[in-house]
């Protein structure tokens, strides 16, 4: 262990300067990350960003080339997976096909000092915890996807780990069941009080379930924050692009004072940006980002808002609870920007080809310095 690496005593999991490569590919690149006890933490990012490798390093299935892994205050670099206070639910659940539900759930208790009655009681408690009362003798082959996921959870929780690691456990489920299981997993985590660490590429899943989210790209963690902060104040342009939808506009720098920086866009006009919403090193070029839901459509006969611009509707999609528009700015503009309207009944409903007036609030804008 590097004596310079000092763990944070407030964290149940503390990763310090972790590095891991496969052949010439750096899967995890100098990641330091702390996970609090009792929180639901998600590692979010696109395929190949290193999130699953990082999870497997916590579990002990992969060894870091450099850096230290602390769990519950102990350096576990040389500790084997079965001796760590963690358990893992795999993407494919790893249910044993030749064992029934009870046998699968109690598999990890085989080599303990518990007697049959004690094991049976713990299996009963685990099945009740995940909503599988009465499924003891059900064959593995007779389980639905959601039931298999619950069996995998019960098998992991029966050993009472300090940290439960989940590698995209909902990816194989259909949309409705996935949304149901997101809610149930969150409620389960609250009830047992165990630290959950989830790996997912699904932004909605991470934002819905987590206390905090760590967003990864190319082996590095770009931002760690609450779901609200990740969405409303993404600290890098690639986080802003990956989380939800974002409209980007290149602007011309005008001036700055102690609180704001003024920029100009040929169609949006002059804009004052709050410095607290600007990220990156101070350079000559600022790109601003506006979420589709932060654009509003002016009523034709109403008073125009101060920050308004004209646009042409080129796309229109009814999404059930929202209306999604695509707009162009100016005659020679071939880039399509997005507007998302949730208050459909009280908002104008222009058709494709119509000219509209759109407005926004300066406080909703985030901005990024670029070369």
C-alpha positions as CSV (number, residue, x, y, z in Angstrom):
1,X,0.0,0.0,0.0
2,X,1.2,3.5,-0.8
3,X,1.6,5.2,2.6
4,X,0.6,8.5,0.9
5,X,-2.8,7.1,0.2
6,X,-5.0,8.1,3.2
7,X,-8.5,6.7,3.3
8,X,-11.6,8.8,4.1
9,X,-13.0,7.4,7.4
10,X,-16.5,8.6,6.5
11,X,-16.8,6.3,3.5
12,X,-17.8,2.6,3.5
13,X,-16.0,2.3,0.1
14,X,-13.0,4.4,-0.6
15,X,-11.1,4.1,-3.9
16,X,-7.8,5.9,-4.2
17,X,-6.0,6.4,-7.5
18,X,-7.3,3.2,-9.0
19,X,-5.8,2.1,-12.3
20,X,-6.5,-0.9,-14.4
21,X,-5.6,-1.9,-18.0
22,X,-6.4,-4.7,-20.3
23,X,-3.7,-5.2,-22.9
24,X,-3.1,-1.6,-24.1
25,X,-6.5,-0.2,-23.1
26,X,-6.7,1.8,-19.9
27,X,-10.1,0.7,-18.5
28,X,-9.9,2.7,-15.2
29,X,-7.7,5.7,-15.2
30,X,-6.6,7.1,-11.8
31,X,-10.1,7.0,-10.2
32,X,-10.5,8.2,-6.7
33,X,-14.1,7.8,-5.3
34,X,-15.7,7.6,-2.0
35,X,-19.1,6.0,-1.3
36,X,-21.0,6.7,1.9
37,X,-22.4,4.1,4.2
38,X,-26.1,3.5,3.6
39,X,-26.4,5.3,0.3
40,X,-27.6,4.2,-3.1
41,X,-24.7,5.0,-5.4
42,X,-24.8,4.6,-9.2
43,X,-21.9,4.4,-11.6
44,X,-23.3,5.6,-14.9
45,X,-21.8,5.8,-18.3
46,X,-21.7,4.4,-21.9
47,X,-20.5,0.9,-22.7
48,X,-16.8,0.5,-22.3
49,X,-16.3,3.5,-20.0
50,X,-14.9,1.3,-17.2
51,X,-17.8,1.2,-14.8
52,X,-18.2,-2.6,-14.6
53,X,-14.4,-2.9,-14.2
54,X,-14.5,-0.5,-11.3
55,X,-17.4,-2.5,-9.7
56,X,-15.4,-5.8,-10.1
57,X,-12.4,-4.1,-8.5
58,X,-14.5,-3.3,-5.5
59,X,-15.8,-6.9,-5.4
60,X,-12.3,-8.3,-5.8
61,X,-12.8,-10.1,-9.1
62,X,-10.3,-7.7,-10.7
63,X,-7.1,-6.5,-9.1
64,X,-6.0,-2.9,-9.6
65,X,-2.5,-2.3,-11.1
66,X,-2.2,0.8,-8.9
67,X,-4.1,2.4,-6.1
68,X,-5.9,1.2,-3.0
69,X,-9.4,-0.2,-2.2
70,X,-10.7,0.4,1.3
71,X,-14.0,-1.2,2.4
72,X,-15.2,-0.5,5.9
73,X,-11.9,1.1,6.8
74,X,-9.7,-1.9,5.7
75,X,-7.4,-2.1,2.8
76,X,-8.7,-5.1,0.8
77,X,-6.3,-5.1,-2.1
78,X,-5.1,-8.6,-1.2
79,X,-8.4,-9.9,0.2
80,X,-10.2,-12.4,-2.0
81,X,-13.8,-11.8,-3.0
82,X,-15.4,-14.3,-0.7
83,X,-13.7,-12.7,2.3
84,X,-14.8,-9.1,1.5
85,X,-17.9,-7.6,3.2
86,X,-19.6,-7.4,-0.2
87,X,-21.8,-9.4,-2.4
88,X,-22.7,-9.1,-6.1
89,X,-25.8,-9.4,-8.2
90,X,-24.7,-10.2,-11.8
91,X,-26.3,-9.0,-15.0
92,X,-27.5,-12.5,-15.9
93,X,-28.4,-13.3,-12.2
94,X,-26.3,-16.5,-12.2
95,X,-29.2,-18.6,-10.9
96,X,-28.3,-22.3,-10.6
97,X,-30.7,-24.1,-13.0
98,X,-30.6,-27.4,-11.1
99,X,-31.6,-25.8,-7.7
100,X,-35.0,-24.6,-6.6
101,X,-35.6,-21.2,-5.2
102,X,-34.8,-22.1,-1.5
103,X,-31.7,-23.9,-2.6
104,X,-30.5,-21.0,-4.7
105,X,-31.2,-18.4,-1.9
106,X,-29.5,-20.5,0.8
107,X,-26.5,-21.5,-1.3
108,X,-24.1,-19.2,0.4
109,X,-25.0,-20.5,3.9
110,X,-23.9,-24.1,3.1
111,X,-20.5,-23.8,4.8
112,X,-21.6,-21.8,7.8
113,X,-22.2,-23.2,11.3
114,X,-25.9,-22.7,11.1
115,X,-28.2,-25.7,11.6
116,X,-31.0,-26.6,9.2
117,X,-33.7,-24.7,11.1
118,X,-31.6,-21.5,11.3
119,X,-30.9,-21.7,7.5
120,X,-34.6,-22.3,6.8
121,X,-35.5,-19.2,8.9
122,X,-33.0,-17.0,7.1
123,X,-34.2,-18.2,3.7
124,X,-37.8,-17.4,4.8
125,X,-36.8,-13.9,5.8
126,X,-34.9,-13.3,2.6
127,X,-37.8,-14.5,0.4
128,X,-40.2,-12.3,2.4
129,X,-37.9,-9.3,1.9
130,X,-38.0,-9.6,-1.9
131,X,-41.7,-10.5,-2.1
132,X,-41.3,-14.2,-2.9
133,X,-43.2,-15.7,0.0
134,X,-44.3,-19.3,-0.8
135,X,-41.8,-19.7,-3.7
136,X,-39.5,-22.0,-1.7
137,X,-39.9,-25.1,-3.9
138,X,-40.4,-23.3,-7.3
139,X,-38.0,-24.6,-9.9
140,X,-35.6,-22.1,-11.4
141,X,-36.8,-22.9,-14.9
142,X,-40.4,-21.8,-13.9
143,X,-39.3,-18.3,-12.8
144,X,-40.0,-15.1,-14.8
145,X,-37.3,-12.5,-15.4
146,X,-38.5,-10.4,-12.5
147,X,-38.7,-13.4,-10.2
148,X,-35.1,-14.5,-11.1
149,X,-33.9,-11.0,-10.3
150,X,-35.6,-11.3,-6.9
151,X,-34.0,-14.7,-6.2
152,X,-30.6,-13.2,-7.1
153,X,-31.2,-10.3,-4.7
154,X,-32.3,-12.6,-1.9
155,X,-29.3,-14.9,-2.3
156,X,-27.0,-11.8,-2.1
157,X,-28.8,-10.2,0.9
158,X,-29.0,-13.4,3.0
159,X,-25.3,-13.1,3.7
160,X,-25.9,-9.5,5.1
161,X,-23.1,-7.8,3.2
162,X,-22.0,-4.3,4.1
163,X,-22.1,-3.4,0.4
164,X,-24.3,-4.9,-2.3
165,X,-22.9,-4.5,-5.8
166,X,-25.3,-4.6,-8.8
167,X,-24.1,-5.0,-12.3
168,X,-26.9,-3.8,-14.6
169,X,-29.4,-6.2,-12.9
170,X,-32.5,-4.7,-14.7
171,X,-31.2,-4.7,-18.2
172,X,-33.0,-7.9,-19.3
173,X,-36.4,-6.8,-18.1
174,X,-39.1,-5.2,-20.2
175,X,-39.9,-1.5,-19.7
176,X,-42.9,-1.8,-17.3
177,X,-41.2,-4.5,-15.2
178,X,-38.0,-2.5,-15.2
179,X,-39.7,0.6,-13.9
180,X,-41.4,-1.5,-11.2
181,X,-38.2,-3.1,-10.1
182,X,-36.4,0.3,-10.0
183,X,-39.0,1.4,-7.4
184,X,-38.8,-1.9,-5.5
185,X,-35.0,-1.9,-5.4
186,X,-34.9,1.6,-4.0
187,X,-37.5,0.7,-1.3
188,X,-35.5,-2.5,-0.5
189,X,-32.3,-0.5,-0.1
190,X,-34.0,1.9,2.3
191,X,-35.5,-0.9,4.3
192,X,-32.3,-2.9,4.8
193,X,-30.0,0.1,5.1
194,X,-27.2,-1.6,3.2
195,X,-25.0,0.4,0.8
196,X,-26.0,-0.3,-2.8
197,X,-23.6,0.3,-5.7
198,X,-25.3,0.0,-9.1
199,X,-23.7,0.0,-12.5
200,X,-26.0,1.1,-15.3
201,X,-25.9,2.8,-18.7
202,X,-29.5,3.9,-18.3
203,X,-29.7,7.6,-17.3
204,X,-33.3,7.5,-16.1
205,X,-32.5,4.4,-13.9
206,X,-29.5,6.2,-12.3
207,X,-31.4,9.5,-11.7
208,X,-34.5,7.7,-10.4
209,X,-32.9,5.4,-7.9
210,X,-29.7,7.0,-6.6
211,X,-28.7,9.3,-3.7
212,X,-25.6,10.2,-5.8
213,X,-24.4,9.4,-9.3
214,X,-20.8,9.1,-10.6
215,X,-20.7,9.6,-14.4
216,X,-17.8,7.9,-16.2
217,X,-16.2,8.3,-19.6
218,X,-13.0,6.6,-20.9
219,X,-12.0,5.2,-17.6
220,X,-12.4,8.5,-15.6
221,X,-15.2,9.9,-13.4
222,X,-16.3,13.3,-14.8
223,X,-18.7,14.2,-12.0
224,X,-20.1,12.9,-8.8
225,X,-23.2,14.6,-7.4
226,X,-26.9,14.2,-6.6
227,X,-29.2,13.3,-9.5
228,X,-30.7,16.9,-9.4
229,X,-27.2,18.5,-9.6
230,X,-26.1,16.0,-12.3
231,X,-29.1,17.0,-14.4
232,X,-29.4,20.7,-13.7
233,X,-25.7,21.5,-13.5
234,X,-23.6,19.0,-15.4
235,X,-20.0,20.0,-15.0
236,X,-18.7,18.9,-18.4
237,X,-20.2,19.1,-21.9
238,X,-20.1,15.3,-22.3
239,X,-22.0,14.8,-19.0
240,X,-24.6,17.3,-20.3
241,X,-24.8,15.4,-23.6
242,X,-25.2,12.0,-21.9
243,X,-27.7,12.9,-19.3
244,X,-31.1,13.7,-20.9
245,X,-31.1,16.0,-23.9
246,X,-29.3,19.3,-24.3
247,X,-29.3,22.1,-26.9
248,X,-25.9,23.6,-27.5
249,X,-25.1,27.0,-28.9
250,X,-21.8,28.5,-29.7
251,X,-21.6,32.1,-28.5
252,X,-19.4,35.2,-28.8
253,X,-17.9,36.6,-25.6
254,X,-18.8,40.2,-24.7
255,X,-17.8,41.1,-21.2
256,X,-17.8,39.9,-17.5
257,X,-18.1,41.2,-14.0
258,X,-17.9,39.6,-10.5
259,X,-21.2,37.5,-11.0
260,X,-21.9,37.2,-14.7
261,X,-20.4,36.8,-18.1
262,X,-22.2,38.3,-21.1
263,X,-22.2,36.5,-24.4
264,X,-24.0,36.9,-27.7
265,X,-25.7,34.5,-30.1
266,X,-26.8,35.6,-33.5
267,X,-30.4,34.2,-33.0
268,X,-30.8,34.1,-29.2
269,X,-29.4,37.6,-28.7
270,X,-27.4,38.9,-25.7
271,X,-27.3,36.6,-22.7
272,X,-26.0,37.1,-19.2
273,X,-24.6,33.8,-17.7
274,X,-24.2,33.2,-14.0
275,X,-20.6,32.3,-13.2
276,X,-21.9,29.6,-10.9
277,X,-23.4,27.9,-14.0
278,X,-20.2,28.1,-16.0
279,X,-17.7,25.2,-16.0
280,X,-14.2,24.7,-17.3
281,X,-11.0,26.8,-17.5
282,X,-11.5,30.4,-18.6
283,X,-10.9,30.4,-22.3
284,X,-12.0,32.5,-25.3
285,X,-15.0,30.4,-26.4
286,X,-18.2,29.7,-24.5
287,X,-20.8,27.1,-25.5
288,X,-24.1,27.4,-23.7
289,X,-26.6,24.5,-23.0
290,X,-30.3,24.8,-22.6
291,X,-32.5,21.8,-21.8
292,X,-35.5,21.2,-24.2
293,X,-38.0,21.7,-21.3
294,X,-36.4,25.1,-20.5
295,X,-37.6,26.5,-23.9
296,X,-41.2,27.8,-23.8
297,X,-43.5,28.9,-26.7
298,X,-44.9,32.4,-26.6
299,X,-48.7,32.8,-27.1
300,X,-49.3,34.6,-30.4
301,X,-51.5,37.3,-28.8
302,X,-49.6,37.5,-25.5
303,X,-46.8,39.6,-24.3
304,X,-43.4,38.3,-25.5
305,X,-40.9,37.5,-22.8
306,X,-37.6,39.5,-22.8
307,X,-35.4,36.6,-23.9
308,X,-37.3,35.6,-27.1
309,X,-36.3,34.4,-30.5
310,X,-38.0,33.3,-33.7
311,X,-37.9,29.8,-35.0
312,X,-39.5,27.4,-37.5
313,X,-41.1,24.1,-36.5
314,X,-39.7,21.3,-38.5
315,X,-40.6,18.3,-36.4
316,X,-43.5,17.5,-34.0
317,X,-44.0,14.3,-31.9
318,X,-46.7,13.5,-29.4
319,X,-45.1,11.6,-26.5
320,X,-48.2,11.1,-24.4
321,X,-47.4,13.4,-21.4
322,X,-45.3,15.8,-23.5
323,X,-45.1,17.3,-26.9
324,X,-41.6,17.3,-28.5
325,X,-40.8,19.9,-31.2
326,X,-37.8,20.2,-33.5
327,X,-37.0,23.8,-34.6
328,X,-34.6,25.6,-36.9
329,X,-33.2,29.1,-36.3
330,X,-33.0,31.2,-39.4
331,X,-33.4,30.4,-43.1
332,X,-29.9,28.9,-43.5
333,X,-29.9,26.9,-40.2
334,X,-30.1,23.2,-40.8
335,X,-29.5,22.2,-37.2
336,X,-32.5,20.9,-35.3
337,X,-33.0,22.0,-31.7
338,X,-35.4,20.5,-29.3
339,X,-38.3,21.9,-27.3
340,X,-40.2,19.7,-24.8
341,X,-43.6,20.9,-23.6
342,X,-45.3,19.2,-20.7
343,X,-48.2,21.6,-20.1
344,X,-49.8,20.7,-23.4
345,X,-53.3,22.0,-22.7
346,X,-52.1,25.5,-21.9
347,X,-49.4,25.9,-24.5
348,X,-49.8,26.8,-28.2
349,X,-49.6,23.7,-30.5
350,X,-48.0,24.8,-33.7
351,X,-47.8,22.6,-36.7
352,X,-44.8,21.7,-38.9
353,X,-43.8,24.6,-41.0
354,X,-45.2,27.3,-38.7
355,X,-43.1,30.2,-37.4
356,X,-43.1,30.5,-33.6
357,X,-41.6,32.7,-30.9
358,X,-39.6,30.9,-28.2
359,X,-38.4,32.2,-24.9
360,X,-36.1,31.0,-22.1
361,X,-34.7,32.1,-18.7
362,X,-31.1,33.0,-18.4
363,X,-30.8,31.3,-15.0
364,X,-31.6,27.9,-16.6
365,X,-28.5,28.1,-18.9
366,X,-25.3,26.2,-18.2
367,X,-22.1,27.0,-20.1
368,X,-18.7,25.5,-20.9
369,X,-15.4,27.1,-21.8
370,X,-13.8,25.5,-24.8
371,X,-10.7,26.0,-26.9
